[in-house]
Amino acid sequence: MPTTRAGRHPAAPATLAVMLVLTACGADDGQGDAGAADMPVTTAPSALPDTPDAAATPPAAAHEIEVAITDGSVDTAEDSVEVALGEAVRLTVTSDIDDEVHVHGVEQTAELSAGSPTTLEFTLAEPGVYEVETHESGLLLFQLIVR
């Protein structure tokens, strides 16, 4: 059989082209399109029509903590309060003297005016134990445990 200049068989490029077309099309199972109709179709589950989307979902209520300070004594429901990581905290402190409340580790502070409730809202992004105290009187109000 004659060969071309590079030593190739003259039918080699045509044979290669046919093989590429057949490979790209896949093998024929003799069923034509009927085989595709018998194949199960899997789709991703869709959201139910009555399911609200994330943007419409209201934020979770903040964890409420109330503290009263009277004559140097701390009155709160618990000495330690557990909250979930990322959960909002709403701290309300009422003191009989002017002072400042401070949440260690997040550098949250608020001025306390005697007889007026002061509210401080924050979210803790790191797990751990955070002390909540007053600055002037040095009272430990409670420990906030974040998990």
C-alpha positions in Angstrom: 0.0 0.0 0.0 1.4 3.4 -0.9 2.3 5.8 2.0 2.3 9.6 2.2 5.3 11.8 2.7 5.4 11.4 6.5 5.0 7.6 6.4 1.3 7.6 7.2 -1.4 5.5 5.5 -3.6 7.8 3.3 -6.8 6.6 5.0 -5.6 7.2 8.6 -7.0 10.8 8.9 -10.4 9.7 7.7 -10.5 6.6 10.0 -9.5 8.8 12.9 -12.3 11.3 12.2 -14.9 8.5 12.0 -13.7 7.1 15.3 -13.9 10.5 17.0 -17.5 11.0 15.8 -18.5 7.6 17.0 -16.8 8.1 20.4 -18.5 11.5 20.9 -21.9 10.1 20.0 -21.7 7.1 22.4 -22.6 3.6 21.7 -26.0 2.7 20.3 -27.9 0.1 22.3 -30.3 -0.5 19.5 -33.2 1.1 21.3 -32.8 4.5 19.8 -34.6 7.2 21.8 -36.9 4.7 23.4 -34.2 3.6 25.8 -33.8 7.2 27.1 -37.5 7.4 27.9 -37.2 4.3 30.2 -34.4 5.8 32.2 -35.4 7.3 35.6 -35.0 11.1 35.8 -33.6 12.6 39.1 -34.2 16.2 39.9 -33.2 18.3 42.9 -36.0 18.8 45.4 -37.7 22.1 45.0 -38.8 24.4 47.8 -42.4 24.0 48.8 -44.6 26.9 47.9 -45.5 27.7 51.5 -41.9 27.6 52.7 -40.7 31.1 53.4 -37.3 32.1 52.0 -34.4 33.0 54.2 -34.8 36.8 53.5 -38.4 36.7 54.8 -37.5 34.8 57.9 -37.4 37.1 61.0 -34.3 36.9 63.1 -34.5 34.8 66.2 -35.5 36.5 69.4 -32.6 37.7 71.6 -31.7 35.9 74.8 -33.0 38.2 77.5 -31.0 38.7 80.7 -32.1 41.0 83.5 -29.9 42.2 86.4 -30.7 44.5 89.3 -28.0 46.0 91.5 -29.2 47.2 94.9 -26.9 48.2 97.8 -24.0 46.4 96.3 -25.9 43.2 95.8 -26.5 41.6 92.4 -30.0 40.1 91.7 -30.2 37.9 88.6 -32.0 34.7 87.7 -28.7 32.8 87.2 -25.0 33.2 88.1 -24.1 31.8 84.7 -26.1 32.0 81.5 -25.6 29.7 78.5 -26.2 31.0 75.0 -25.6 29.5 71.5 -22.8 30.7 69.4 -24.1 33.6 67.2 -27.2 34.0 69.4 -28.2 37.7 70.1 -28.1 38.7 73.7 -30.1 41.5 75.2 -28.8 42.5 78.7 -30.9 44.9 80.8 -29.2 46.2 84.0 -30.9 48.5 86.6 -28.6 49.9 89.3 -29.2 52.1 92.3 -25.9 53.9 91.6 -24.3 55.4 88.5 -21.7 52.9 87.1 -20.7 51.2 83.9 -21.5 47.6 82.8 -18.8 45.8 80.8 -18.8 42.5 78.9 -15.3 41.2 78.8 -14.0 39.7 75.6 -16.2 41.7 73.3 -15.5 45.1 74.7 -19.2 46.0 75.1 -19.9 48.7 77.6 -22.8 50.9 78.7 -23.3 53.6 81.2 -25.6 52.9 84.1 -27.7 55.8 85.5 -29.1 55.2 89.0 -32.7 54.0 88.9 -32.9 53.8 85.0 -32.7 50.5 83.2 -29.8 50.3 80.6 -30.0 47.8 77.8 -27.0 46.4 75.9 -27.5 44.2 72.8 -24.7 42.1 71.3 -23.8 38.8 69.6 -20.9 36.7 70.5 -19.0 35.1 67.6 -16.5 33.0 69.6 -17.2 30.2 72.1 -16.0 30.7 75.6 -16.8 32.2 79.0 -17.4 35.9 79.2 -17.6 37.8 82.5 -20.2 40.6 82.8 -19.3 43.1 85.5 -19.5 46.7 86.7 -16.5 48.9 86.5 -16.8 51.3 89.4 -18.2 48.9 92.0 -16.3 45.9 90.6 -19.3 43.6 90.9 -19.4 40.3 88.9 -23.0 40.3 87.5 -22.8 36.8 85.9 -20.8 34.7 83.5 -22.0 34.2 79.9 -21.1 30.8 78.6 -21.1 30.6 74.8 -21.2 27.2 73.1 
